[in-house]
Each structure stands twice: as C-alpha cells, then as structure tokens.
Amino acid sequence: MTKFEQAVLQVEAGQVKAPEVSTGQGRINYFQYQLAVHHFNLKLMSKGIQSRGIKLKDLKAYYGLKGKTAADCLPQYEAVMEKYQNRSILN
C-alpha cells in the first residue's frame, strides 16, 4: 500500500484530518486538489521543466511510481488519479 493510499484511508477512517482547501467557489476535496497539483508538476517534469519544492523522487515514493524519468511515471500517475476519482464517485 502506498503512502497516498494510507493517507486516504486514514482520513476516511477519521484517524487524521485532511487540510481544508478553499476556492472562490467553495471547499474542495484535499486529495483531488493534491492529485491535480502533482499531475501539473509531473507533466512539466516530463517536458524537462523542474518545479520548485517538488522532486520526482518524492512523488515516486508517495504514489509508488516506478521508472527512471517523469515521462515513464506519468502514465502510472494518471492511472492512480483515475483509480482515486472512480473510488470517490462510488463512496
């Protein structure tokens, strides 16, 4: 189980409280926000653009991604996003 999956389960079980994310249109799910931001950063990394404060090594460890480059990890990451979004719809 990845650290991301553990965090989601802990929040759902009420063991940990997720930070609140507010926008001009109201509050949004923290994990969906996190996935969107990391997806943006990973897409930039796959094009050769580094993001300040975020490293591929950290994303790979948190989401359980395998590969040498960001381009290798991007399809795996998108599968994680889809899995989470489908899970959220069911719950």
N, C-alpha and C positions, 0 to 999 in steps of 0.2 A: 504494500500500500504506500502510495507516495505521500509526501508531506502535505500537498494540496488536498488530497482525498481525506487525510486525517483531520485537517483544519475544517473542512466542510462537515464532516461527521461530528466533530466536537461542537461546532456551532449549532447543528441540528439537535444534538442531544442536550444542549443548554449548559455544557461544561465551560464554554468560552463564549464571550460576547464579541461579535464582529464589529469593527468600527462602522459608524454611520457615514454614508456618502450622500450628500445633498446636492441637488442641482437646482436650477431655476424652476424646474417643473416638479420638484418634489424629491423624495428619497428614492434611491435605487439600491438594488442588491449589491453588497460589497464584493462578492465573488465574481459577479458578472462584470463589474467595473474593473476589478483586478485582471480578469481574463482579457478584457478589451485593451487595457493599457499595455499588458505584456505582449499581446498579439501585435500591436502597433510597433513596439520596440523590437520584437523579433523579426518583423518584416523589414524594418530599417537595417538591422544587423545582417539580414540575408542579402541586402544590397551593398553591404560594405560600410554602412554608416553606424558608428558607435553611439550609444546613448549614455549620457552622463548618469552615474549612480546605479546602473544596472549592467550585470555581466551575464554572458551566455552560460558560464559555469553555474551561476546561482539559479538561473531558470531551469537548466538541465537537472540540477539536484532537487529543486522544488516540485517539478512536474514529472520527474522520472523519464526525461527525454534521453535518447541515445543518438550519437552522431558526432562528427568532428566539427561541422560548421553549422551556422544558424540556418542555412538553406536545407541541410539534412534534417534539422529538428522541426522546421516549420510544418510539414505535413503531419507529424506526430502531435504537435501542439494543437493544430486545428482539429484533430480527432478528439483530443482532450476537451476542447471547447464545445464541440458538438455533443459529446457524451454528457457534459455538465448541463448544457441547455436542454437536452432531451430529458434528463433526470429532473430538472427543475420544473418542467412542464407537467410531469407526472405527479409531483409532490405538491 
